[in-house]
Amino acid sequence: MARPGDRERKDRDDEGLSDLAEGYRKAAPYMAASSSLVAAVGVFTLLGYLADRKLGNEVPWLTMLGAVVGMTGGFISFFKQVLRVKK
Protein backbone atom coordinates (compact mmCIF):
# COMPACT_ATOMS: atom_id res chain seq x y z
CA MET A 1 0.00 0.00 0.00
CA ALA A 2 1.36 3.40 -0.94
CA ARG A 3 2.19 5.75 1.88
CA PRO A 4 1.96 9.51 1.72
CA GLY A 5 5.18 10.92 0.33
CA ASP A 6 6.01 7.83 -1.76
CA ARG A 7 5.01 9.63 -4.94
CA GLU A 8 7.10 12.62 -3.94
CA ARG A 9 10.13 10.39 -3.23
CA LYS A 10 9.67 8.58 -6.57
CA ASP A 11 9.64 11.90 -8.43
CA ARG A 12 12.85 12.97 -6.68
CA ASP A 13 14.50 9.62 -7.52
CA ASP A 14 13.49 9.91 -11.16
CA GLU A 15 14.74 13.47 -11.24
CA GLY A 16 18.10 12.40 -9.77
CA LEU A 17 18.39 9.60 -12.30
CA SER A 18 17.67 11.93 -15.18
CA ASP A 19 20.27 14.39 -13.87
CA LEU A 20 22.82 11.58 -13.75
CA ALA A 21 21.84 10.44 -17.23
CA GLU A 22 22.06 14.03 -18.45
CA GLY A 23 25.56 14.32 -16.97
CA TYR A 24 26.70 11.17 -18.75
CA ARG A 25 25.12 12.38 -21.99
CA LYS A 26 27.04 15.65 -21.78
CA ALA A 27 30.31 13.91 -20.86
CA ALA A 28 30.12 11.20 -23.54
CA PRO A 29 31.83 13.19 -26.35
CA TYR A 30 34.69 14.14 -24.03
CA MET A 31 35.13 10.56 -22.83
CA ALA A 32 35.19 9.35 -26.44
CA ALA A 33 37.74 12.01 -27.39
CA SER A 34 40.02 11.13 -24.49
CA SER A 35 39.69 7.41 -25.25
CA SER A 36 40.76 7.99 -28.85
CA LEU A 37 43.77 9.98 -27.59
CA VAL A 38 44.86 7.14 -25.31
CA ALA A 39 44.29 4.56 -28.05
CA ALA A 40 46.35 6.50 -30.60
CA VAL A 41 49.29 6.86 -28.23
CA GLY A 42 49.09 3.22 -27.19
CA VAL A 43 48.84 1.81 -30.71
CA PHE A 44 51.67 3.88 -32.20
CA THR A 45 53.93 3.28 -29.21
CA LEU A 46 53.28 -0.45 -29.48
CA LEU A 47 54.03 -0.41 -33.21
CA GLY A 48 57.30 1.41 -32.56
CA TYR A 49 58.21 -1.05 -29.81
CA LEU A 50 57.52 -4.03 -32.05
CA ALA A 51 59.56 -2.49 -34.88
CA ASP A 52 62.47 -1.86 -32.49
CA ARG A 53 62.37 -5.46 -31.31
CA LYS A 54 62.22 -6.81 -34.86
CA LEU A 55 65.13 -4.65 -35.98
CA GLY A 56 67.12 -5.30 -32.79
CA ASN A 57 67.68 -1.63 -31.99
CA GLU A 58 69.50 -1.02 -28.71
CA VAL A 59 68.11 2.50 -28.41
CA PRO A 60 64.31 2.53 -28.76
CA TRP A 61 64.12 5.27 -31.37
CA LEU A 62 61.09 3.84 -33.12
CA THR A 63 59.24 3.46 -29.82
CA MET A 64 59.86 7.12 -29.05
CA LEU A 65 58.91 8.11 -32.59
CA GLY A 66 55.73 6.06 -32.34
CA ALA A 67 54.83 7.73 -29.05
CA VAL A 68 55.38 11.20 -30.54
CA VAL A 69 53.36 10.37 -33.66
CA GLY A 70 50.59 8.89 -31.50
CA MET A 71 50.50 11.93 -29.23
CA THR A 72 50.47 14.34 -32.14
CA GLY A 73 47.72 12.52 -34.01
CA GLY A 74 45.79 11.83 -30.82
CA PHE A 75 45.87 15.46 -29.71
CA ILE A 76 44.81 16.69 -33.14
CA SER A 77 41.89 14.25 -33.12
CA PHE A 78 41.07 15.12 -29.50
CA PHE A 79 40.91 18.85 -30.12
CA LYS A 80 38.90 18.45 -33.33
CA GLN A 81 36.32 16.38 -31.45
CA VAL A 82 36.19 18.70 -28.43
CA LEU A 83 35.93 21.86 -30.50
CA ARG A 84 33.21 20.27 -32.63
CA VAL A 85 31.19 19.54 -29.46
CA LYS A 86 31.34 23.15 -28.26
CA LYS A 87 29.91 24.57 -31.52
C-alpha positions as CSV (number, residue, x, y, z in Angstrom):
1,M,0.0,0.0,0.0
2,A,1.4,3.4,-0.9
3,R,2.2,5.7,1.9
4,P,2.0,9.5,1.7
5,G,5.2,10.9,0.3
6,D,6.0,7.8,-1.8
7,R,5.0,9.6,-4.9
8,E,7.1,12.6,-3.9
9,R,10.1,10.4,-3.2
10,K,9.7,8.6,-6.6
11,D,9.6,11.9,-8.4
12,R,12.9,13.0,-6.7
13,D,14.5,9.6,-7.5
14,D,13.5,9.9,-11.2
15,E,14.7,13.5,-11.2
16,G,18.1,12.4,-9.8
17,L,18.4,9.6,-12.3
18,S,17.7,11.9,-15.2
19,D,20.3,14.4,-13.9
20,L,22.8,11.6,-13.8
21,A,21.8,10.4,-17.2
22,E,22.1,14.0,-18.4
23,G,25.6,14.3,-17.0
24,Y,26.7,11.2,-18.8
25,R,25.1,12.4,-22.0
26,K,27.0,15.6,-21.8
27,A,30.3,13.9,-20.9
28,A,30.1,11.2,-23.5
29,P,31.8,13.2,-26.3
30,Y,34.7,14.1,-24.0
31,M,35.1,10.6,-22.8
32,A,35.2,9.4,-26.4
33,A,37.7,12.0,-27.4
34,S,40.0,11.1,-24.5
35,S,39.7,7.4,-25.3
36,S,40.8,8.0,-28.8
37,L,43.8,10.0,-27.6
38,V,44.9,7.1,-25.3
39,A,44.3,4.6,-28.0
40,A,46.4,6.5,-30.6
41,V,49.3,6.9,-28.2
42,G,49.1,3.2,-27.2
43,V,48.8,1.8,-30.7
44,F,51.7,3.9,-32.2
45,T,53.9,3.3,-29.2
46,L,53.3,-0.5,-29.5
47,L,54.0,-0.4,-33.2
48,G,57.3,1.4,-32.6
49,Y,58.2,-1.0,-29.8
50,L,57.5,-4.0,-32.1
51,A,59.6,-2.5,-34.9
52,D,62.5,-1.9,-32.5
53,R,62.4,-5.5,-31.3
54,K,62.2,-6.8,-34.9
55,L,65.1,-4.7,-36.0
56,G,67.1,-5.3,-32.8
57,N,67.7,-1.6,-32.0
58,E,69.5,-1.0,-28.7
59,V,68.1,2.5,-28.4
60,P,64.3,2.5,-28.8
61,W,64.1,5.3,-31.4
62,L,61.1,3.8,-33.1
63,T,59.2,3.5,-29.8
64,M,59.9,7.1,-29.0
65,L,58.9,8.1,-32.6
66,G,55.7,6.1,-32.3
67,A,54.8,7.7,-29.0
68,V,55.4,11.2,-30.5
69,V,53.4,10.4,-33.7
70,G,50.6,8.9,-31.5
71,M,50.5,11.9,-29.2
72,T,50.5,14.3,-32.1
73,G,47.7,12.5,-34.0
74,G,45.8,11.8,-30.8
75,F,45.9,15.5,-29.7
76,I,44.8,16.7,-33.1
77,S,41.9,14.2,-33.1
78,F,41.1,15.1,-29.5
79,F,40.9,18.9,-30.1
80,K,38.9,18.5,-33.3
81,Q,36.3,16.4,-31.5
82,V,36.2,18.7,-28.4
83,L,35.9,21.9,-30.5
84,R,33.2,20.3,-32.6
85,V,31.2,19.5,-29.5
86,K,31.3,23.2,-28.3
87,K,29.9,24.6,-31.5
